[in-house]
Amino acid sequence: MIRRPTACLKVLLTACVLAFAGLAPAGAETLRRGNGAEPDTLDPHKYGLTVELNIHNDLFQGLVDYDAKGEPIPGLAVSWTVSPDGTVYTFKLREGVLWSDGTPLTAEDIVAGIRRAVDPKTAAQLVDLAFTVKNARAVSEGRLPPEALGVTTPDPSTVEIVLEAPSAVFIRRIAGFPLFAPLPRHVFEQAGDGWVRAGTMVSNGPYMLAEWTPQESVRLVKNPRYWDAANVAIDEVIFYPTSDENAALKQFRNGELDLNLGFPPGQWEWLKANMPGKAQITPASTVTFLALNHTDPRFGDARVRRALSLAIDREMLTERVLATGQVPGYSFVPGIAVGWTPPPGNDFGKTPLADRQAEARRLLAEAGYGADNPLRFRFDYRAGDANKRAVVAIAAMWAKIGVKAEMQANEVKVHYAKLREGDFEVADAGWQGTPEPEFFTNLLLTGSETNYGKWSNADFDRLAQAAIVAMDPAERLRLFQEADIVAMKETAMIVLFYGAHRNLVQDWVKGFEGNALRQHPSRYLRIER
C-alpha cells in the first residue's frame, strides 16, 4: 500500500511531488504490459532473468542503450572511441543527467555500479558476462579489490573501460545490460541492498519504481528528471506476470492488457483469423535447449546424452507441436547470428527417425539400460503453455526408446534457481543473446554461471576463447564453428530449436517494433485510441 505523505517540510511543492514516485499525474496514460513471469529482482546488478530486462531498462540507463529495433545507441555516453589495439573504450558522458530525486549523476556513479556488479559481496547472477573487463574475474573471486577493476574516470565527463583482451563486440555486450547500470551512491550508502525497494529506489531511466506487489504487478511512473523526458509519452507502466499464456490471452481479448510478450502456440491460427495484426511473430536471437547434469553419472556418459538427443524429432517439435516460427536446432548458436552457418555435420535431422531411434537404443544398451533397467530421471521444465507442449512431446519421444522421464513444472524464477544450484537431472532452458556467436559461448564455457550442466572441455574453451578475442570476422566465425563441433559431438547440451518471439499488441499501442532481442523499452511506445 502506498501512503500519501501529509507534509514535506522545507522543500518546494514540486520537489515533494517528484520525491514521491508512487504518484502518477491525474489523467495519466497507463500502459499495461504482460511480462511473461515474475521478476526475481529489481536490482540491476543482480539481474538474471530475461523477463526482468524490460523493467530494468525502463528504470535505468547505462552508457549504451537500445533503440526500438534493438540496436545499440548512445545512452549516458554521447560518444565513444576505441584504442587501436581494441582494449580501451573511452566514453564521453552526457551533460546534466540527474537521478530521479534530482541528485546529479556522476561518472563515479557509473564506475561504482560496474564495480558493485563484479564485487563478490553482490553475488551477481551473470557476473561472468563482465569478465571481458580487466581484472573482473579476479575481483569477482575476491583475489583483487573492486577498485582494481579496469573502469576509471580520467575526468568528470569521461569513463574509461580497459579490457582483458581486444573485443569486436564490446558495445553490443554492454548495450542495455543491467550489470553496467550506474549506482546511486548517495542512496546505496544509506540503504545498502535495500536501495531497490519502492519508496527508497532512485533511478536514472525514463521511469521510477512506484510499487512492486509480488506475484501481482510492478508499477512504474514517468521520471520527470530523465534527460529525454519530453519524448516519453507513457505516464505509467504496469508489468504483470503472465506465465499462464492462456489466461493472458483472455485478459488481452478483454482489453485488460495492452501488450503481452507471449501467446499460446496452439492459438496462432485462431489469432490470425480472428485478431489480424494483433498477434506477431518475430525471429528471435534465442536458443531453447535441455541442460543435462554432467555431475550425475548417468549424464556424464556421452552415450546416454547422445541417445537422448537422437530420439528427439526437432522438425515435428517445431512444425507440428509449436508451429509458431521456431527453427530446429543442431548448434548452440542460433542461425539468426550475423554470418553464422551451422556446421553441417552437427545436423542429423535428415537421418530417418527410425534409424536414430535404433541407434539410441543401442547406445543406451551399451550404457547398461534396457527393458529390465530403463533410464529414469526427473525432467524439470519452466511453467507455461509452450514449454509444457514441448516437454510432453519430448517425453513421448523418449518413451519410444524405453526412457521414462518424470515431468515437473516450476515457476520460471524457481526453475532457474534450481539450475544455478545444480538441483536438476534434465531440465529445459532458454537463452537470449545478441545475434553473434560470442553471446552464446557462456552456456558451455568452463566455470560459467550459465553452464548449468557443468560440462567442461579444454578444446572447446581454447577455441571459444580464441574466437572471442579474434578481431577478424572470418577468423572469429571459423573458431566458433570449430568450438560448436566439439560441443555438439559430445552432446554438451541438447539443442532443441531457435526461437521466435510471440507478441500480442493492441491496435492502440504505437511504436512497437518486433526485434530479435525482444527489446521493447516503454519510452518508445505511445497510446493512440
QUIMOTA-V867024 format. One record per residue. N is the residue number from 1. RES is the residue in three letters. OMEGA is omega as a letter, one per 40 degrees, with the letter a starting at -180 (NA if undefined). Layout:
# QUIMOTA-V867024
N & RES & OMEGA
N & RES & OMEGA
This chain:
# QUIMOTA-V867024
1 & MET & i
2 & ILE & i
3 & ARG & i
4 & ARG & a
5 & PRO & a
6 & THR & i
7 & ALA & i
8 & CYS & a
9 & LEU & i
10 & LYS & i
11 & VAL & i
12 & LEU & a
13 & LEU & a
14 & THR & i
15 & ALA & i
16 & CYS & a
17 & VAL & a
18 & LEU & a
19 & ALA & a
20 & PHE & a
21 & ALA & a
22 & GLY & a
23 & LEU & i
24 & ALA & a
25 & PRO & i
26 & ALA & a
27 & GLY & a
28 & ALA & i
29 & GLU & a
30 & THR & i
31 & LEU & a
32 & ARG & a
33 & ARG & i
34 & GLY & a
35 & ASN & i
36 & GLY & a
37 & ALA & i
38 & GLU & i
39 & PRO & i
40 & ASP & a
41 & THR & i
42 & LEU & i
43 & ASP & a
44 & PRO & a
45 & HIS & i
46 & LYS & a
47 & TYR & i
48 & GLY & a
49 & LEU & i
50 & THR & a
51 & VAL & i
52 & GLU & a
53 & LEU & a
54 & ASN & i
55 & ILE & i
56 & HIS & a
57 & ASN & i
58 & ASP & a
59 & LEU & a
60 & PHE & i
61 & GLN & i
62 & GLY & a
63 & LEU & a
64 & VAL & a
65 & ASP & i
66 & TYR & i
67 & ASP & a
68 & ALA & a
69 & LYS & i
70 & GLY & i
71 & GLU & a
72 & PRO & i
73 & ILE & i
74 & PRO & i
75 & GLY & i
76 & LEU & i
77 & ALA & i
78 & VAL & i
79 & SER & i
80 & TRP & i
81 & THR & a
82 & VAL & i
83 & SER & a
84 & PRO & a
85 & ASP & i
86 & GLY & a
87 & THR & a
88 & VAL & i
89 & TYR & a
90 & THR & a
91 & PHE & i
92 & LYS & a
93 & LEU & i
94 & ARG & a
95 & GLU & i
96 & GLY & i
97 & VAL & a
98 & LEU & i
99 & TRP & a
100 & SER & i
101 & ASP & i
102 & GLY & i
103 & THR & i
104 & PRO & i
105 & LEU & a
106 & THR & i
107 & ALA & i
108 & GLU & i
109 & ASP & i
110 & ILE & i
111 & VAL & a
112 & ALA & i
113 & GLY & a
114 & ILE & i
115 & ARG & a
116 & ARG & a
117 & ALA & a
118 & VAL & i
119 & ASP & a
120 & PRO & i
121 & LYS & i
122 & THR & a
123 & ALA & i
124 & ALA & a
125 & GLN & a
126 & LEU & a
127 & VAL & a
128 & ASP & i
129 & LEU & i
130 & ALA & a
131 & PHE & i
132 & THR & i
133 & VAL & a
134 & LYS & i
135 & ASN & a
136 & ALA & i
137 & ARG & a
138 & ALA & i
139 & VAL & a
140 & SER & i
141 & GLU & i
142 & GLY & a
143 & ARG & i
144 & LEU & i
145 & PRO & i
146 & PRO & a
147 & GLU & a
148 & ALA & i
149 & LEU & a
150 & GLY & i
151 & VAL & a
152 & THR & i
153 & THR & i
154 & PRO & i
155 & ASP & a
156 & PRO & a
157 & SER & a
158 & THR & i
159 & VAL & i
160 & GLU & i
161 & ILE & i
162 & VAL & a
163 & LEU & i
164 & GLU & a
165 & ALA & i
166 & PRO & i
167 & SER & i
168 & ALA & a
169 & VAL & a
170 & PHE & i
171 & ILE & i
172 & ARG & i
173 & ARG & a
174 & ILE & a
175 & ALA & i
176 & GLY & a
177 & PHE & a
178 & PRO & a
179 & LEU & a
180 & PHE & i
181 & ALA & i
182 & PRO & a
183 & LEU & i
184 & PRO & a
185 & ARG & a
186 & HIS & i
187 & VAL & a
188 & PHE & a
189 & GLU & i
190 & GLN & a
191 & ALA & a
192 & GLY & a
193 & ASP & i
194 & GLY & a
195 & TRP & a
196 & VAL & i
197 & ARG & i
198 & ALA & a
199 & GLY & i
200 & THR & a
201 & MET & i
202 & VAL & a
203 & SER & a
204 & ASN & a
205 & GLY & a
206 & PRO & a
207 & TYR & i
208 & MET & i
209 & LEU & i
210 & ALA & i
211 & GLU & i
212 & TRP & i
213 & THR & a
214 & PRO & a
215 & GLN & a
216 & GLU & a
217 & SER & i
218 & VAL & a
219 & ARG & i
220 & LEU & i
221 & VAL & a
222 & LYS & i
223 & ASN & a
224 & PRO & a
225 & ARG & i
226 & TYR & a
227 & TRP & i
228 & ASP & a
229 & ALA & a
230 & ALA & a
231 & ASN & i
232 & VAL & a
233 & ALA & a
234 & ILE & a
235 & ASP & a
236 & GLU & i
237 & VAL & i
238 & ILE & i
239 & PHE & i
240 & TYR & i
241 & PRO & a
242 & THR & i
243 & SER & i
244 & ASP & a
245 & GLU & i
246 & ASN & i
247 & ALA & i
248 & ALA & i
249 & LEU & i
250 & LYS & i
251 & GLN & i
252 & PHE & a
253 & ARG & i
254 & ASN & a
255 & GLY & a
256 & GLU & i
257 & LEU & i
258 & ASP & i
259 & LEU & i
260 & ASN & a
261 & LEU & i
262 & GLY & i
263 & PHE & a
264 & PRO & a
265 & PRO & a
266 & GLY & a
267 & GLN & a
268 & TRP & a
269 & GLU & i
270 & TRP & a
271 & LEU & i
272 & LYS & a
273 & ALA & a
274 & ASN & i
275 & MET & a
276 & PRO & i
277 & GLY & a
278 & LYS & i
279 & ALA & a
280 & GLN & i
281 & ILE & a
282 & THR & i
283 & PRO & a
284 & ALA & i
285 & SER & a
286 & THR & i
287 & VAL & i
288 & THR & a
289 & PHE & i
290 & LEU & i
291 & ALA & i
292 & LEU & a
293 & ASN & a
294 & HIS & i
295 & THR & i
296 & ASP & a
297 & PRO & i
298 & ARG & a
299 & PHE & i
300 & GLY & i
301 & ASP & a
302 & ALA & i
303 & ARG & i
304 & VAL & a
305 & ARG & a
306 & ARG & a
307 & ALA & a
308 & LEU & i
309 & SER & a
310 & LEU & a
311 & ALA & a
312 & ILE & i
313 & ASP & a
314 & ARG & i
315 & GLU & i
316 & MET & a
317 & LEU & a
318 & THR & a
319 & GLU & a
320 & ARG & a
321 & VAL & a
322 & LEU & i
323 & ALA & i
324 & THR & i
325 & GLY & i
326 & GLN & a
327 & VAL & i
328 & PRO & a
329 & GLY & i
330 & TYR & a
331 & SER & a
332 & PHE & i
333 & VAL & i
334 & PRO & a
335 & GLY & a
336 & ILE & a
337 & ALA & a
338 & VAL & i
339 & GLY & a
340 & TRP & i
341 & THR & a
342 & PRO & i
343 & PRO & a
344 & PRO & a
345 & GLY & i
346 & ASN & a
347 & ASP & i
348 & PHE & a
349 & GLY & a
350 & LYS & i
351 & THR & a
352 & PRO & a
353 & LEU & a
354 & ALA & i
355 & ASP & i
356 & ARG & i
357 & GLN & i
358 & ALA & i
359 & GLU & i
360 & ALA & i
361 & ARG & i
362 & ARG & a
363 & LEU & i
364 & LEU & i
365 & ALA & i
366 & GLU & a
367 & ALA & i
368 & GLY & a
369 & TYR & i
370 & GLY & a
371 & ALA & a
372 & ASP & a
373 & ASN & a
374 & PRO & i
375 & LEU & i
376 & ARG & i
377 & PHE & i
378 & ARG & a
379 & PHE & i
380 & ASP & i
381 & TYR & i
382 & ARG & i
383 & ALA & a
384 & GLY & a
385 & ASP & a
386 & ALA & a
387 & ASN & i
388 & LYS & i
389 & ARG & a
390 & ALA & a
391 & VAL & i
392 & VAL & i
393 & ALA & a
394 & ILE & i
395 & ALA & i
396 & ALA & i
397 & MET & i
398 & TRP & a
399 & ALA & a
400 & LYS & i
401 & ILE & i
402 & GLY & a
403 & VAL & a
404 & LYS & a
405 & ALA & i
406 & GLU & a
407 & MET & i
408 & GLN & i
409 & ALA & i
410 & ASN & i
411 & GLU & a
412 & VAL & a
413 & LYS & i
414 & VAL & a
415 & HIS & a
416 & TYR & i
417 & ALA & i
418 & LYS & i
419 & LEU & a
420 & ARG & a
421 & GLU & a
422 & GLY & a
423 & ASP & i
424 & PHE & i
425 & GLU & i
426 & VAL & a
427 & ALA & i
428 & ASP & i
429 & ALA & i
430 & GLY & i
431 & TRP & i
432 & GLN & i
433 & GLY & i
434 & THR & a
435 & PRO & i
436 & GLU & a
437 & PRO & a
438 & GLU & a
439 & PHE & i
440 & PHE & a
441 & THR & a
442 & ASN & i
443 & LEU & a
444 & LEU & i
445 & LEU & i
446 & THR & i
447 & GLY & a
448 & SER & i
449 & GLU & a
450 & THR & i
451 & ASN & a
452 & TYR & a
453 & GLY & a
454 & LYS & i
455 & TRP & i
456 & SER & a
457 & ASN & a
458 & ALA & a
459 & ASP & i
460 & PHE & a
461 & ASP & a
462 & ARG & a
463 & LEU & a
464 & ALA & a
465 & GLN & i
466 & ALA & i
467 & ALA & a
468 & ILE & a
469 & VAL & i
470 & ALA & a
471 & MET & i
472 & ASP & a
473 & PRO & a
474 & ALA & i
475 & GLU & i
476 & ARG & a
477 & LEU & i
478 & ARG & a
479 & LEU & i
480 & PHE & i
481 & GLN & i
482 & GLU & i
483 & ALA & i
484 & ASP & i
485 & ILE & i
486 & VAL & a
487 & ALA & a
488 & MET & i
489 & LYS & a
490 & GLU & a
491 & THR & i
492 & ALA & i
493 & MET & i
494 & ILE & i
495 & VAL & a
496 & LEU & a
497 & PHE & i
498 & TYR & a
499 & GLY & i
500 & ALA & i
501 & HIS & i
502 & ARG & a
503 & ASN & i
504 & LEU & a
505 & VAL & i
506 & GLN & a
507 & ASP & a
508 & TRP & i
509 & VAL & a
510 & LYS & i
511 & GLY & a
512 & PHE & a
513 & GLU & i
514 & GLY & i
515 & ASN & a
516 & ALA & a
517 & LEU & a
518 & ARG & i
519 & GLN & a
520 & HIS & i
521 & PRO & a
522 & SER & a
523 & ARG & i
524 & TYR & a
525 & LEU & i
526 & ARG & a
527 & ILE & i
528 & GLU & a
529 & ARG & NA
